[in-house]
Amino acid sequence: MTTLTLLGPGEPGPCSAPALIAALQAAPAGSPFSPERLALAEDLSQSLLAHPQARTVPELVALAFFLRRSALQRLQQEFQALHTPETLLVPRGLAFHIPPTNVDTIAVYAWALSMLVGNHDLVRLSSRSSPLGELLLAVLLPVLDRAPAGLRSSLAFVRYGHEEQLTATFSAGCDLRIVWGSDETVRSVRAAPVPPSATELVFFDRWSFCLLSTAAWRALDPPGRQRLAEGLFNDAWPFGQQGCASPRMLVWVGEGALACGQELGRALVEVLDARGWQPDASQVSATTAFAWACALDLPVQEIQHLHPGLWLIGLGPVEQLPRSHPGGGLLFQLRLNRLQELLPLVQRKDQTMTCFGFDSDELRGLAAGLGSRCPDRMLPVGQALSFHRYWDGHDLLAALSRRVHLPVPA
């Protein structure tokens, strides 16, 4: 027996998958960045900032900032700039979203961009909920209910577990399927075919790290070091370090890396204490077991347990980076003499490289040397979890749309 619950818009409750697909397909066609769609996104932004609980949660404040009026206007301008004299972008149709379970806000970021470019949207939420996810829904669902009827009829948020038949039904009726999750999740979803006319965006298991110059660290004054530690905290600790963009390793380049790592560790402890960060007991147990297993399986030179939510594990020379990870504030540390030593260690699996102390020419040279293995995102420390239209190598404004060739008559 399959259980499908409609969360919104409208009255929540059980619903029929075939009837829901039919209703979404029959909804009025959407126009990219129409006034109604812009107003819906802005309403969500304002509602998040007005909610007494949501406005205290950094992840939800970041979502509100992404959907503020000035940001929406910039997205609209960027979308219009994608048109050419011979082409225009139109909606793909019905987008079926399967967001990750470990980063609750991704569901809304992806839905918002898809909705803005004019698609109809069906968003599947896991039966496993989190306090952050429930708080986000408490703000989102009333916003959806306030949308104009035509727009409201073109979107639905539903909840179900691992019922493969529901995923198959929704996949068979979509024009675009967007899957976020582990490699296993991607393989499982792909067992359900989409129509030949449909396309698919897949965001799979990724790994991220932070690249730091020892010379640039030593040049910082104490306030500068504290700001960098706060940026690293904002990158790694939200979502329990389980987001694909969360750094799990510090790569130091230059002399004196051991001392630099110790100094950064002390600065991170101050940030953790100031934020009142404490992992739960199960996370502490998992991270502790993983850390000491590393001593047996990896070329570990030192293990520093500086705080319940911070482990620093220094590695000797490695042929490849360790890419299993428990979360919970564990950071590997690797020391390199030159930036070029990083080249053989990077894999296609690597998504986000946050950077400190390297100029644009150095990073472009690194990217050229890596070629197809280059991480998809090379950002300053503190911006790892900032959502953007460019994600995992895709321009989402373009990928969520369909390009029509319309030559100008001679």
Secondary structure, 3 states (H helix, E strand, C coil): CCCCEEEECCCCEECCHHHHHHHHHHCCCCCCCCHHHHHHHHHHHHHHHHCCCHHHCHHHHHHHHHCCHHHHHHHHHHHHHCCECCEEEEECCEEEEECCCCCCCHHHHHHHHHHHCCCEEEEEEECCCCHHHHHHHHHHHHHHHCCCHHHHCCEEEEEECCCHHHHHHHHHCCCEEEEECCHHHHHHHHCCCCCCCCEEEEECCCEEEEEEEHHHHHCCCHHHHHHHHHHHHHHHCHHHHCCCCCCCEEEEECCCHHHHHHHHHHHHHHHHHHHCCCCCHHHHHHHHHHHHHHHHHCCEEEEEEEECCEEEEEECCCCCCCCCCCCCCEEEEEEECCHHHHHHHCCCCEEEEEEECCCHHHHHHHHHHHHHHCCCEEEECCCCCCCCCEECCEEHHHHCEEEEECCCCC
